[in-house]
Amino acid sequence: MNVVAINGKYTNNKELMIIPDAVHTDLYDNLDIIPFDKIEEFFKIYLK
């Protein structure tokens, strides 16, 4: 079992995003629906 999961160090940085009319594979290469703004915001906050 992963120790990080036990102590909860990285459990507060998750967000469920529902993209209307998209399936999982659309998020690989459909540039019109990939939420780049949310990804950039996440990187700025959590990847210092």
C-alpha beads as a LAMMPS data file, in Angstrom:
LAMMPS data file: protein, C-alpha beads

48 atoms
47 bonds

1 atom types
1 bond types

-500.0 500.0 xlo xhi
-500.0 500.0 ylo yhi
-500.0 500.0 zlo zhi

Masses

1 110.0

Atoms # bond

1 1 1 0.000 0.000 0.000
2 1 1 1.226 3.479 -0.841
3 1 1 2.287 5.492 2.225
4 1 1 1.278 8.767 0.582
5 1 1 -2.309 7.527 0.247
6 1 1 -2.370 6.596 3.910
7 1 1 -1.229 9.939 5.297
8 1 1 -3.356 11.960 2.871
9 1 1 -0.545 14.256 1.766
10 1 1 -1.847 14.491 -1.812
11 1 1 -5.560 13.901 -1.356
12 1 1 -6.806 17.509 -1.342
13 1 1 -5.895 18.422 -4.932
14 1 1 -8.577 16.538 -6.846
15 1 1 -11.513 17.909 -8.785
16 1 1 -14.180 16.087 -10.779
17 1 1 -14.636 17.660 -14.174
18 1 1 -17.593 16.696 -16.336
19 1 1 -17.169 17.725 -19.959
20 1 1 -20.559 17.655 -21.711
21 1 1 -20.756 15.482 -24.844
22 1 1 -17.209 14.146 -24.374
23 1 1 -15.929 10.642 -23.843
24 1 1 -12.663 9.725 -22.152
25 1 1 -10.659 9.425 -25.349
26 1 1 -11.752 12.891 -26.529
27 1 1 -9.521 14.331 -23.837
28 1 1 -6.433 12.912 -25.557
29 1 1 -6.649 14.744 -28.854
30 1 1 -9.750 16.891 -29.186
31 1 1 -8.203 20.297 -28.545
32 1 1 -11.587 22.024 -28.576
33 1 1 -12.748 20.345 -25.364
34 1 1 -9.561 19.852 -23.347
35 1 1 -9.829 22.232 -20.357
36 1 1 -6.378 23.808 -20.727
37 1 1 -7.262 26.669 -18.384
38 1 1 -8.000 24.238 -15.541
39 1 1 -4.831 22.253 -16.260
40 1 1 -2.720 25.412 -16.211
41 1 1 -4.327 26.530 -12.945
42 1 1 -3.594 23.124 -11.357
43 1 1 0.051 23.212 -12.474
44 1 1 0.562 26.719 -11.108
45 1 1 -0.840 25.739 -7.710
46 1 1 0.513 22.247 -7.152
47 1 1 3.677 21.929 -9.251
48 1 1 5.957 24.499 -7.680

Bonds

1 1 1 2
2 1 2 3
3 1 3 4
4 1 4 5
5 1 5 6
6 1 6 7
7 1 7 8
8 1 8 9
9 1 9 10
10 1 10 11
11 1 11 12
12 1 12 13
13 1 13 14
14 1 14 15
15 1 15 16
16 1 16 17
17 1 17 18
18 1 18 19
19 1 19 20
20 1 20 21
21 1 21 22
22 1 22 23
23 1 23 24
24 1 24 25
25 1 25 26
26 1 26 27
27 1 27 28
28 1 28 29
29 1 29 30
30 1 30 31
31 1 31 32
32 1 32 33
33 1 33 34
34 1 34 35
35 1 35 36
36 1 36 37
37 1 37 38
38 1 38 39
39 1 39 40
40 1 40 41
41 1 41 42
42 1 42 43
43 1 43 44
44 1 44 45
45 1 45 46
46 1 46 47
47 1 47 48
